[in-house]
């Protein structure tokens, strides 16, 4: 569990460094990126949950 948090923090730090080079700095610079990140997380999480539910349903029916 701790390894996953450390890996996530490292990837986020790298993404921040890379994004800084292509984005301009202003008081609301992170809002659009945060919205995109949140929507990607929600879509990715929902897709994972649907796949897991389908897999569980298949195993229960056998």
C-alpha positions as CSV (number, residue, x, y, z in Angstrom):
1,X,0.0,0.0,0.0
2,X,2.8,2.4,0.9
3,X,4.6,1.6,-2.3
4,X,1.6,2.5,-4.4
5,X,1.3,5.9,-2.7
6,X,5.0,6.5,-3.1
7,X,4.8,5.5,-6.8
8,X,1.8,7.7,-7.3
9,X,3.5,10.7,-5.7
10,X,6.5,10.2,-7.9
11,X,4.4,10.0,-11.1
12,X,2.5,13.1,-10.1
13,X,5.7,15.0,-9.4
14,X,7.0,14.0,-12.9
15,X,3.7,15.0,-14.5
16,X,3.9,18.3,-12.8
17,X,7.4,19.0,-14.0
18,X,6.4,18.0,-17.6
19,X,3.2,20.0,-17.5
20,X,4.9,23.1,-16.3
21,X,6.9,23.3,-19.5
22,X,3.8,23.5,-21.7
23,X,1.3,25.5,-19.6
24,X,1.2,29.1,-18.6
25,X,1.1,30.1,-15.0
26,X,-2.0,32.0,-13.7
27,X,-4.2,31.9,-10.7
28,X,-6.6,29.4,-12.3
29,X,-4.1,27.4,-14.3
30,X,-4.8,24.1,-12.4
31,X,-8.6,24.2,-12.6
32,X,-8.8,22.9,-16.2
33,X,-6.1,20.3,-15.5
34,X,-7.8,19.2,-12.3
35,X,-11.2,18.9,-14.1
36,X,-9.6,16.7,-16.8
37,X,-7.8,14.6,-14.2
38,X,-11.0,14.1,-12.1
39,X,-13.0,13.1,-15.2
40,X,-10.4,10.7,-16.3
41,X,-10.3,9.2,-12.8
42,X,-14.0,8.8,-12.7
43,X,-14.3,7.2,-16.1
44,X,-11.3,4.9,-15.4
45,X,-12.8,3.9,-12.0
46,X,-16.3,3.4,-13.4
47,X,-14.9,1.2,-16.2
48,X,-12.9,-0.9,-13.8
49,X,-16.0,-1.4,-11.5
50,X,-18.1,-2.5,-14.4
51,X,-15.5,-5.0,-15.6
52,X,-15.1,-6.3,-12.1
53,X,-18.9,-6.7,-11.6
54,X,-19.2,-8.5,-14.9
55,X,-16.4,-10.8,-14.0
56,X,-18.0,-11.6,-10.6
57,X,-21.4,-12.2,-12.3
58,X,-19.8,-14.7,-14.7
59,X,-18.0,-16.6,-11.8
60,X,-21.3,-16.8,-9.8
61,X,-23.3,-18.2,-12.7
62,X,-20.9,-21.1,-13.2
